[in-house]
């Protein structure tokens, strides 16, 4: 199933359990890397301490997370991947990105910031273009980022 999804959508980050029930987690990671050479992989493992990285995956793995510590470690890994893009936004774009993550509409954001709706739309398009995301993907990314920030 993951392979069929990966051919339909561009993928920036994948969280892969190398010990899948069918034993094909490493094959999945390899396939994802072949289809998306710039992908960032986060590996889940029940034995992260003993994990030996296959050489061909080495440059694409952003982190190896023990399943016992999965939530906090996953949040930290995602922050390391997401933050560099977020840090290059202007202060106003960061504000708008945060408000998008709260689920606010362009009109609500404009009212809150004392801007026009068209100004908010322009910033929103610039953020999406900068992050290489579509409108719906931008909303999902902003919501995920907002959720991660609340947990911190």
C-alpha positions as CSV (number, residue, x, y, z in Angstrom):
1,X,0.0,0.0,0.0
2,X,2.8,2.5,0.9
3,X,4.4,1.9,-2.5
4,X,1.2,2.7,-4.3
5,X,0.8,5.9,-2.3
6,X,4.4,6.9,-2.9
7,X,3.9,6.9,-6.7
8,X,0.8,9.1,-6.4
9,X,2.1,11.9,-4.2
10,X,5.5,13.5,-3.7
11,X,7.0,12.5,-0.3
12,X,9.4,14.6,1.8
13,X,9.4,12.5,5.0
14,X,8.6,8.9,5.6
15,X,8.4,7.1,8.9
16,X,9.3,3.4,8.3
17,X,9.3,0.4,10.6
18,X,12.0,-1.8,9.2
19,X,10.5,-4.8,11.0
20,X,7.1,-4.8,9.3
21,X,5.0,-8.0,9.7
22,X,5.9,-9.0,6.1
23,X,9.6,-8.4,6.8
24,X,9.9,-5.9,3.9
25,X,10.6,-2.7,5.8
26,X,14.0,-2.3,4.3
27,X,12.7,-3.0,0.8
28,X,10.0,-0.3,1.4
29,X,12.7,2.2,2.5
30,X,14.8,1.4,-0.6
31,X,11.8,1.8,-2.9
32,X,10.8,5.1,-1.4
33,X,14.4,6.3,-1.8
34,X,14.5,5.3,-5.4
35,X,11.2,7.1,-6.1
36,X,12.0,10.2,-4.0
37,X,15.8,10.7,-3.9
38,X,15.5,13.7,-1.6
39,X,13.3,11.9,1.0
40,X,14.1,12.1,4.7
41,X,13.6,8.7,6.4
42,X,12.8,8.2,10.1
43,X,13.3,4.6,11.1
44,X,11.2,3.0,13.9
45,X,12.8,0.0,15.6
46,X,12.1,-2.1,18.6
47,X,15.8,-2.4,18.9
48,X,17.2,1.0,18.0
49,X,20.4,0.4,20.0
50,X,21.3,-2.5,17.7
51,X,20.2,-0.9,14.5
52,X,22.7,-1.3,11.7
53,X,22.0,1.0,8.8
54,X,22.1,-0.5,5.3
55,X,24.8,1.6,3.5
56,X,22.6,2.7,0.7
57,X,20.1,4.3,3.2
58,X,22.8,6.1,5.3
59,X,22.5,9.5,3.7
60,X,18.7,9.6,3.8
61,X,18.1,8.6,7.4
62,X,17.3,11.5,9.6
63,X,16.8,9.5,12.8
64,X,16.4,6.1,14.3
65,X,13.7,5.9,17.0
66,X,13.2,3.2,19.5
67,X,9.5,2.3,19.6
68,X,9.5,2.6,23.4
69,X,10.4,6.3,23.1
70,X,8.6,6.8,19.9
71,X,6.4,9.9,20.6
72,X,9.0,12.2,22.1
73,X,11.8,11.1,19.8
74,X,9.5,11.4,16.7
75,X,8.5,14.9,17.7
76,X,12.2,15.9,18.0
77,X,13.1,14.3,14.7
78,X,10.2,16.0,12.9
79,X,11.2,19.4,14.5
80,X,14.7,19.0,13.1
81,X,13.4,18.4,9.6
82,X,10.6,21.0,9.7
83,X,12.4,23.8,11.5
84,X,15.0,24.7,8.7
85,X,12.2,25.5,6.2
86,X,10.2,27.4,8.9
87,X,13.2,29.5,9.9
88,X,13.6,31.0,6.4
89,X,10.1,32.5,6.5
90,X,9.7,36.2,7.3
91,X,8.2,37.1,10.7
92,X,4.9,37.9,9.1
93,X,4.9,34.7,7.2
94,X,5.6,32.8,10.4
95,X,2.7,34.6,12.1
96,X,0.3,33.7,9.2
97,X,1.6,30.1,9.1
98,X,0.8,29.7,12.8
99,X,-2.7,31.1,12.3
100,X,-3.2,28.8,9.4
101,X,-2.2,26.0,11.8
102,X,-4.9,27.1,14.2
103,X,-7.4,26.6,11.5
104,X,-8.2,30.2,10.8
105,X,-9.5,31.4,7.5
106,X,-7.9,34.2,5.4
107,X,-10.6,36.6,6.6
108,X,-10.0,35.7,10.3
109,X,-6.2,36.1,9.8
110,X,-6.7,39.4,8.1
111,X,-8.9,40.7,10.9
112,X,-6.5,39.5,13.6
113,X,-3.5,41.1,12.0
114,X,-5.2,44.2,10.7
115,X,-4.4,43.4,7.1
116,X,-6.4,43.0,4.0
117,X,-7.6,39.5,2.9
118,X,-5.6,39.9,-0.4
119,X,-2.4,40.6,1.7
120,X,-3.0,37.4,3.7
121,X,-3.7,35.5,0.4
122,X,-0.4,36.8,-1.0
123,X,1.6,35.7,2.1
124,X,-0.2,32.4,2.1
125,X,0.8,31.7,-1.6
126,X,4.4,32.8,-0.8
127,X,4.6,30.4,2.1
128,X,3.2,27.5,0.0
129,X,5.6,28.3,-2.8
130,X,8.5,28.6,-0.4
131,X,7.7,25.3,1.3
132,X,6.9,23.7,-2.1
133,X,3.4,22.8,-0.9
134,X,-0.1,23.0,-2.4
135,X,-2.9,24.8,-0.5
136,X,-4.2,21.6,1.2
137,X,-0.7,20.4,2.0
138,X,0.2,23.8,3.5
139,X,-2.8,23.5,5.9
140,X,-1.8,20.0,7.0
141,X,1.8,21.0,7.5
142,X,0.8,24.1,9.5
143,X,-1.6,22.1,11.6
144,X,1.1,19.5,12.3
145,X,3.6,22.2,13.2
146,X,1.0,23.9,15.5
147,X,0.4,20.6,17.2
148,X,4.1,19.9,17.7
149,X,4.6,23.4,19.1
150,X,1.8,22.9,21.6
151,X,3.4,19.7,22.8
152,X,6.7,21.4,23.4
